[in-house]
Amino acid sequence: MDAVALPDKYYTTTSCIQDLVDKIVFVTLRDGKNIIGVLRTFDQFGTIVIQDAVERIYTQKAFGDIDRGVFLIRGENIVVIGELCSELNTDAELGALSVSKLPIEEVLELRRLELESSTSISKNTETRLKMLGFSP
């Protein structure tokens, strides 16, 4: 079996995020939250500190941001982390993606309505399955 050639910059530890220090990053957490901010530091356990952090909440065609300030995230809660292209935050780029930024109150209301809708769909599916003899 042939050995696989690895790139020169291949890390297997938390040092792989060293290149992201002092850059704008997008972090998805285990509980589903999305955090955007400047990565300031990290440790050997993958714990990171995000400065000027905002929590971004998405709906189908819109999003809203909640300012969070300095955010400390334990490494075990990070699902994915990556550098964010700052050009995607301009209004022209967002328009091309057919996504709009709304006030957070509107986004939270839209999110609540989406969750209610998906809950009712789940209940209908469960009822149909019970009628067919399936149990949860």
N, C-alpha and C positions, 0 to 999 in steps of 0.2 A: 504494500500500500504506500502510495506517495505521500510525503509530508506536505502539509498545507503551508504555503508561505504566508506569514502574517505581515501586515503593514508595519512600518517602522514605529508608528505610534500606536501600539496595541497595549491596553492596560487591562488588568483583570481585577483591580481593586478600586477603591474610591478615588484614587489619584486621577482617574479618567475625567473627573469633573474639574481638574485643575485649570484646564483651558477656558472654562466658563467663568472663572472669577472675574469680577468687575464687568460682567456683561449682563444684558437683559435676558432672563431665562423664563421659561414657561414650565411650571411644575404641576403634575397631576398627582393628587394624593389618593391614598387608599379609600378614603370615604367619598371620593368623587369630586372634591373641590379642586378648582384650578386656580393657581396662584401665579401672578406675573410680577416680576421685580428684578432688582439688581442683586446677583449673587455676590455676597461679600466674603464669606469664608465657609469652610467645611472641616470636618474632622475625620478620623480614621473609621468611624462608624457610619459615615454618610450623613451625619447631622449637618444641616446647612442653615445659614442665616441669609434671609432675603431682606434687602432694604427697599423702601418705597414700594412695598408690596400692595397689590390690589387683588381682591378675589373676584374672578370673572365668572358670572353666572350666565349660562346660555339658555335660550329658548330656540324654537325652530328657525326663526328668521331675525333674531335680535340678540343682543347681549347687554349686560350692564356690569359696572364695576363698583365694588365696595372698597374704599381705602382701608388698609390694615396696618400701614406703617412698617415697623420692623417685625419680621415673621421668623420664628425659630421652628424648624421642622426636623423631627427625628428621622433618621435614615430609614427605619423600618416602615415608615408611612409613605415613602416616596414610591410611586409606581413608575413614573417617567420624568425625566428632566432634559431640557434641551434649550439651545440658544434660540431666542425669538428674533426674527427679522423685524427691526424697528420700522421698516417701510410699510408693514402691514397695518399699522395703526393710523395711517392717514385716511381721511374721508374718501379720497378718490379710490384707494385700494379697497376699502370696505364696500364702496358702491359697486365695484366690479365683482365682488363676491356675493352681492345681493344680501348683505347682512348690514343691519343698522344698529347703532348704539342708542339705547334708550335710557331714560332715568331709571334708577334701580327700583323705584317703587312699581313702575309699569312692568319691568322684567319679572319681579317677584310675583306680581299678580298673574302674568301670563304663565309663569312656571307652575303656580298653584292650579290654574285651570288645566294645564297639560297633565299634571299629576292626577287630578280628579277624573279626567277623561280616561287615562290609562287604567285607573283603578276600576272604573265602571266596565271597561272592556274586559279586564281580568275576571271580574265577577260574572259577566255574561259567559265567558269561556268556561269558567268553572261550573256554572249551572248546566251548560250544554253537555259537558263531560259527565256530570253526575247523571243526567238523563240517559246517557249512553251506557251507564254502568261502571264508569271509571270513578275511583275514589282518590281524593287528594293525598 
